[in-house]
Amino acid sequence: MNDLPFGFTPNEGQPFDMNSLGEMLQQIGQMMQRAQNDTSENGVSWGTIHDSARQAISAAGDPSITDNQTKSVTDAVALAQVWLDGVTSYPASSTESLAWSRSEWLEATLPAWRPLIEPVAAGLSRTVTQISSEAQSPQELEQLPPEMKAMLEPMLNMASKMAAVSTGMQVGQGLAALSTELLSSSEIAVPLSPDFVPALLPERIKSFADENHIPLNDAFVFIAVREAAIQRLFAANPWLRAEVADAVSSYARGISIDQDRIREVMSSIDPQDPASMQEVMSSGVFQPATTEDQQRALNRMELMLSLIEGWVNAVTIAAVGNRLGAMTQLIETMNRRRVSGGPAEKTFANLVGLEISARVVRAAAAFWDMLGTSRGNFNRDNVWAHPDFLPSRDDLDDPQGFISRMIEE
């Protein structure tokens, strides 16, 4: 595993290769130029994010989608929409469906990632820039010889661009890794496809089915039902996407990194020992500290994502019923993915330090199931009409109390 910035790992015991140094400097120069041209006002290089992710996806292999795979997606989503009509009051979000390769997923969803990623990436970028610029104070610069001062000032001015490149590469690599796991566009509980069109990744679904010994057709239909359900939820409640993005922004506004700790650790690095740098990079010293305000934002986000995932689970089980022979196995497999850290958990853990509790998701699914059984699908879905109507964390442990209050009102 390569933990060094920019992906360059020294080969211990091997002679230094000047050609490799030239290639490295050229690559850094290209990234710096790209960051100079496309860095947003928040200090995030989206060109670097895009290019880093595309390169990683291409390097790992990314087969094109075949006509048969497209047909499988179309048929599965069409069937899913019919089944969902009977268990939710929300109409289908689209009459279309999409079949994506990993690269197509990246290109189509990158705009939707922006409000989720940029606040956190910008916060980290600002911190790195601040550390770099404080490495040499203005007073210290004035005391330097003119030649040294002329050399250092441009380097310090480039600190923000270097921070944008470094952050962009990390985010890009994270998105590329995520594309190897996702089965649909909305598996992280946020619809990323444009215009709420259900989108599946057939190559990933095939791998998922093979790895878990599940009939491919059952896997396609099950994933299609989940995808179509969450697209319906978000299309019918426009405030929901903004609510998730706002929770991320609330967290990001308070990002801070222990700069004194970083300086202390960096001073211990032995330039002659590449392993000492790798040890520092993997030590977690660059991870942001979590403040009380940020913890509240994380709790808010965990509840929101759990409610979304729980609703999708309840609606999917109701829609599928006993129509799929592998239904029980599919539910158990998806639960295992969540417990072991599925794409949703890994994504938000990497971006904002959030790990969704499987227990909270199960409680949310049980809550929506009980609410639907007791009050009907319309009243269950109407709870999503406004954020103030949603259950609290305590309500998940006492769904009957929530239902009783609904009846009284």
N, C-alpha and C positions, 0 to 999 in steps of 0.2 A: 504494500500500500504506500503510495507516494504522498507524504504530508508536507513537502516543501512547496513554497510558492511557485507558480508558473509551471509546475510539473517537472522541474529539473532535479534529478537525483544523481549525486556524484557517485562514480564507481570506485569504491574503496580499493586501494591497491593497484589501480590502473593509472598509467601515465596520463597527464593532463593533455587533452586534445584541443588544440587551438582552433581546429575547424568547428568543433562543437561550440566553442565559445563564440565564434563568429555567427553561427546559426542562432544561438541563444540571443545574442545582442540584436540580431536582425529581427527576430520574432518579437522581442520586447519593443523595439522601435516601431514596428508595425502596429502593435497594440496601443502604444502611446499615441501614435498618430490618429488611430481610430477613436481613441478616447477623447483626443483634442477636438475632433470633429462632431462627435455625437453624444457627448456627456450631457445629461439633462441638468436642469437648474438645481436639482437636488444632489448632484454629484454622482449619478449612476450612469455607467456606460452601457447602454442597451445594445450597442453594436458588439461590444465585447461579450455580453451575455449570449447573444444570438450566435456569434461565430464560435464561441467556445462550446456551446451545446451542440451545434451542427457538426463540428469536427469530431466530438466524442461519439455522437450517434453514428456518423459515417464510419468511423474507425471500428466500431463494434459490429457493423453490418446492419443493413436496414432494407429488407426485401420489399419490392413494390407490391401493392395490393392487387390481387388477381380479380378477374370478373366473377369467378365463383365465390370468392370471399365477399365481394360487394353484394352479391345476391343473397348470401347467407345473412348479412347484416340487415339488408332491406326486409327480408322475410321475417326475421326475428323481431325487429322493431315494429313491423306492422301487426304481428300477432300480439306483441306486448301491449300495444295501444288498445286493442280490442279487450284484452283481459283487464286493463286498468280502468276502462270506462265503467266497469261494474263495481269498483271498490273505492273510487275517489270522486269528489265533486269537481275536481279541476279538469278542464278539457285538455286534449293533446296540445302540446306546445308547438308542434309542427307536423306537417304531413310528409316531411322528408326525413332522411337519415344519412349518416356519413360513415364511411369506412376509411380509417386512417392508418398510414404507416407511422413509424416513430417520428420521421422528419416532418410529415404532414401535420402530426399532432403539435409539434413545436411551432411551426409556422402559424397554424390556426389559433393556437391558444396563447401565444406570447402577449398579445394586447390585453387579454383578460388577467394575466399574471401581474401586469404592471401595478395596479393599485394595491395588490397584496405584497409584492416584493419590494417595491421602491421605498416605502417608509422605513423598513428594517435595513435595507442595503444602504440607504442614504445615512441613517444613523451610524452605522458601522464605518462608512466611508468618512464621515465628518470626524469621528474619533481618531481614526488612523491619520488623517490629515493634520489634526491638532497635535498629535504626538510628534509627527514628523517636523512640523513647523516650530515646535517648542524645543526641538533638539539643539537649536542654535538661536539664542535670544538676539534681539536687535543690538543690545549693548555689546554682546560678544562679537557680533559681526563687525561693529565699528572698530573694534580693537585689532582686527585681523589685517594683515598686509593687503594692499589694494588688489594684487593678483589673486590671492586666495579668496577675498571677498567677492571679486568678479566671477569666480568659478562657483562659489557656493550659492549665491543668490538665485541663479536660474534653477539650480537643483532643488532648492527649497520651494521655489514657485511651482515646480512640477509635482510637489507632494500630493496635491489633490488629484492629479491625473493618475499617478501611480496607485493611489487608493481606489480610484474608480476602476482601474484595470484589475487590480487584485480582487476586489469585491465582485466585479463582473465575471471573472473567471470562476470564482467559487460558486456563484449562483448558476452560471451556465453548466458547470459540471453537475450540480445538483439536479437541474432540470433534465439533463441527459440521463442521469441515473434513474430518475423518476419514470422516464419514458420506457424503461425496461420492465416496469412493474404494473403500470396502469392497464386496466382492462377496458375502461371507458373514459370519456372526457370528464365525468363528474364524480369520479371515485373518491376525490378528496373532499366531497360534500360541498363543492362550489362548482356550478356549471361553467366550464371554460370554453365551450364551443360557441360560435357566433349565432345569434338569433335563436337561442334555445333549441337548436336542432340536435336530437340524440346522435351521439357519435361513439362508435366502438373501434377498438384496435384488434382486428381479427387475428393477427399473428400472435399477440399476447394471449388472447382467449384460447387459441389452439394450444399454446404452451401450458397455460393454466389447466386445461382439460387433460392434457397428456400427463402432466406431473401428478395430478390428483386422481387419475383413472376415472374420469367423468365423461359420459357420452358428449361428443362435441356439440350436437344439436341442443341438448339440455343446457349446456354451458352458455351457448349463444343466447337462447331465449331468456334464461335467468338474468344474465347481465343486461340484456336489452330491457327487461322489465324494470330493473333498478335504475338504469340510465333514463328511461322515459319518465319514470316516476319523479325523479329529482328535477328533471327539466320542467315538468308540469308545475311542481311546487314553486320553483323560482320564477317561472313565467307568470304565474297567477299572483305572486306577491313581490312586486318590484323592489320593495324596501329591503328585502332580505339580503341581496348581494351587497348593497351598500352597508348594511349592518355588520356583515363579516369583515369587509374592508375597513370599516371604522374601528373595529376592535383591534385589528392589526396596527392601524395608525396610532391608536391610543397607547399601545405597547411601545411602538417605535419611538414616540416622542420622548420617552424617558430612558432611552438606551445610554448606558455609560459603561466604560471599561476602566478598570483600575490601572491608570497610567503609571503610577509609582511602581506597582507590581511588575508591569511590563519592563520598565527601565531597569529594575533590579534583576530580573531574569535575563534580559538581553546583555547586561554587563557580565554575566557568568559564561557567555558563549566563548568557546575557544575557536578562533578562526582556523586553526590547524586541524580541528576535529569536526568533520561534517556531521557526525552523529549528534554532537551537542546541539546544533541548530535544529535537527530533526526532532530531538527530544523536546525542545522548547515549543516547536510548532504543534506538537501533539499533546502538550501538557494542559491545554484548556485555558491558558493564560489570556488568550484573546477573546474568550467567550464573554458576552455582556453580563453584567450583574443584574439581578432582578430586584427592582424596588417594590415597595408596597403598591404603588399605583399600577405598575406593570403586572404584578400578581393579580390585581383585581381585573385587569384587562384580559389576562390569560384565563382566569376563571370564567369570565364572561364569554370568551371565545370557546372554551371547552364546552360550556353548557349549550351554546348555540349550535356548534357542530354535532354535539351528541343528540340534540333534539332533531336536527336534520337527518342524521344517520338513523336514529331510532324510528322516525316517521317512515323513511324509505324502507327499512326492514319490515315494519308492520304492514305497510301497503303491499310490498312485494309478496310476503307470505300469503296475504289475503287474496291477491290477484292470481297467484300460481296455484294455490291450493294443492290438490293431489294430481295436477295435470302432468307433472314431470316425474319420471321414475326416480331421478337422482336428486329430488328436491331436498330430502333430509341430508344427504351427503353434501350438497351445495351449501346449505345453511351452516353446517358444521365446519366446512372448509373456510367459508368467509369469516366465521367467528375465530377460527385459528389464525387467519391472516391478521385480524385485528389485534388479538392478544399478543402475537409475536411481533407486532409492529408493522402494519401494512403501509401502503403508500400515503394515506392520509396522516397517520401518526408520524411517519418519517419526514414528510414534507414540512409540517408545521413544527416538528421538533427541531429540524435543521434551520428553518427560517426564523422562528420566534421562540424557540425553547419550550414548545407545548407538546405534551404527550397525552393523547386522548385516552381516558380510562375506559377499558372495555366494560367495566361494571356500570359506569354511568350510561354508556350506550345501551346496554341491556335493560337498565331501568327505564330509559327513555322509550325503548321499543315496547316494553310492557305497559308504560303509561299510555301511549297512543293506541295500543290494542284495546286496553280497557275502556278508554274514552270512546273509541269507535263502536265497541260492542254496546256500551251503555247509552250513548247519546246519538249514535248514528254517524255516518261518514261526513255529512254536511257540517254538523256541529263540531266534529273533530277537526275538519279542515279549516273551519272558520276561526279557530284559535290562532291561525297564522295571519289573520287579517291585519294585526297591529302588534308591534313588539311588546306593548303593555299587556297583551292578552296571554302571552306565553307563560308556561309554568316556570317556577323557580326551581332551584336545586332541591329545596325541601319538598316541593310538590311532587317530584319524581319518587320520593320515598313514601308519599301519601296521596296517591292518585285519587282515592275515594274522596278525600277531603276537597280536592280541586273540583271533582265532579259535583259534589254537594253544593259548593259555592256557585257553580254554573247554574244549577237548578234553581237556587234561591234568587239569582239575578234574573 
